[in-house]
């Protein structure tokens, strides 16, 4: 699935009178992936000269490219700014990352709490890309009276 496929989903819904966000086909995931410290060496925005020579993590390249080849959507969601976009795109290309797009300007500092009207799953990167596994965890949710 590529950006054009997602845009077609949206267009088809609007054309049929449905004004909602598109829903991806079953099994297709939208991956939002950090760059610094996750797919490559952790470089702060204040040192953009190091972004050019930063080490990429080979297991990250293999895993993300595998997901891309399986038809999932790969977007990088980074705290780097628009000023860093060209350097970042060149670095991703140099290391062979396959991806659909990049969102710049993620807030810095971590401790993210994402609220959305779509299902969101979070996976914390701890130094190694592997196949994803299921794990029961406790999460915070809105008290909507439905206790599943």
N, C-alpha and C positions, 0 to 999 in steps of 0.2 A: 504494500500500500504506500502511495506517495502523496505529496501535498495535493496533487490534482485529483486523486481519488477522494480525499477528504472534502475538497471543495465541491466535487460532484455530488457527494452525499448531501451537503448543505443545500446546494442549488436544487436538487431534486425534491427535498423536503419543502423548501420555500415555494417552488413551482407548484407543488401539490397543495399549497395552502397551510402547511405546517411550519410554524415559526418557532422552531426550537433548535438547539445545538444538535449536530449530527451525532449519531451513536455508531461507533466503529463496529465492523463485523465481529461476531463471536470469535474469541481467541486472539484477536489483534490487540496489542498493547501499545499505549503511548508512553514511551520511556522518557523521562526528564532526568538528565544525568549531569552532575557537576563535573567540572574539569579539574581544577586545582586540588591536588591531594586525593583525587578519585580516579581519574584516568591517566594522570601524569603527576609529575613532581609538583609539590605545593608552592606556587609562586604568588606573592602578594602583589596587588595592583600597583603598589608604589615602586615595583622593580620590573617594569615591562621589558627591559632589555634582556632579562633572564627567560622571558616567555618564549623567545626564539629558540633557545637551546635546551629547554626543559626536557627531561627524560620522560618518555611515554611508557606506560605499563603494558607490556605485551599481552598479558592475560585480559586486560580491558579491551584492547584492540580486537582480539580474537572473539571475545564474548559479545561485544557490541556489534561487530560485523556479522556474527552469526545471527543475532536477533534481527538485524537489518535484512539479511538474506532470507530469513523466515517470514518476512512481510510485516514485521513490527515497525512502528514509527520511532525514530531516534532523534531526540532534540537535546541539545546541550543547554543547560540552564545554569548560567555562570554569574558570579559576582563581578566578573570583568566588565568594563564599561564599553560603550560604543567606540571609544578611542582605541580599545584593544581588539576590535573586531577583525581588522585586516591581518594583524599578527597572528591571532588565534586561528582564523581560517587557514592561513598558510601552514601553521603548525599541525593542524588536524590533517590537512592534505599530505604534508610531508610524511606523516606517520601512518597514512592509509586508513584513517577512520572513515567509515561510511555513515552518513547521517543526512537527515532531512532539513534541519534548520538549527538555529541557535537563538536563545533568548538571553540578552545581556542585562546586567544591572540587578541581579538577584540581591536582596539585602544581605549584608555581611554579618557574620557573628554566629550563625547556626541557631540552634534551638527553634527550628522551624515548626510551625503548626499550620498546616494547609487546610483551608475550609473551602469546600466546593459542592456543587449540586450533583456531581458525578462521583462514582466510587474512586477513592484514592487509596493506594497502597504505598507504604513507605518502606524502603530498604536502606539500612545504614551500611555504608561501605566501611569495612574494617581491615583493609589491606590485601584482599584477595578476591578476584572475580571467579566465581564458580557457577554451576547451575543453581538456579533458585530452588529452595525447598520450602515446604509449608511448615509454619511454626506458630503455635498458639501463644498470643501475647495479650497483655492488657492495654487497651487504648482509651483515650478520652473521646466521648461522643456527646452530642446534644441530647438532653433528656426530652425525647419527643413522645414519651409514654409507651413506646413500643420496646419491650425488653426481650430481645431475641436470645 
